[in-house]
């Protein structure tokens, strides 16, 4: 990818106007976490070209805004792509033209009871924004393409393998995780930990088996390789990290108490901790939003309530931060 004269492209995170509500301190109404097909019938390049045309054309790259939450596993491929891209970026905003630009990732405070959809916006010259894409499964690739480091997370030689792993992670982990949460709801508001999971919640049990079977399969892959496809992380690792990072502290509250945590898979646990500790990949703002670090008042954010009991460690927060 060719570098040219640059203008800044900022990628920032801010709550979407159509944010959905999280339950205060509980998981009883988390059924809305259901991955949906993209609602925007837009070709990203066409959308960016239209924005350039509205402003008189030319090759000026416009600021990009990623509306997302660190609480959402779907958001992490795009977040990681933006942070890995770093430095310079090529923003294809006019047909056949591109300009090198710097990417600056900023995370805004996320209200504890709001979770934005994952959408990439571009700023118009008049200060308004236009949606570029809400296809959370592919936003990471789109963002990386704006950078001269394109190919870092999605090298062409591994494209087929990355596509296969991304689909498995998105369907069997993220999709199944959200389906488990949806099936955790009960018409009489009976508490989850009082239900008969062995005999009475067949759908819930089947979904959990799919989820944990995939975790076991991925743990086996990582027993032979530091990353899913070799010695360097790819887009598939970004998709997997979003699940691992949000599961122990949050979404495991939708599972029965005896069910496993990430820490119970030795290779996944070492891998998740390694990515978590990579400089610049996860910010302290992200850690506070998830509930891994306390805020200025010393209290931990608990958007899903108190972290679920983990048999193998006394304090799951301390284990992640060790």
Buried (B, 14 or more C-beta within 10 A) or exposed (E): BEEEEBBEBBBBBBBBEEBEEBEEEBBBBBBEBEBEEBEBEBEBBEBBBBBBEEBEEEBBBBBBBBBBBBBBBBBBBBBBBBBBBBEBBBBBBBEEBBBBBBBBBBBBEBBBEBBBBBBBBBBBEEEEBBBBBBBBBBBBBBBBBBBBBBBBBBBEEBBEBBBEBBEBBBBBBBBBBBBBBBBBBEEEEEEBEEBEBEEEBEEBBBBBEBBBEBBEEBBEBBEEEBBBBEEEBBBBBBBBBBBBBBBBBBBBBBBBEEBBBBBBBEBBBBBBBEBBEEEEBBBEBBBBBBBBBEEEEEEBBBBBBEBBEBEEBEEBBEBBEE
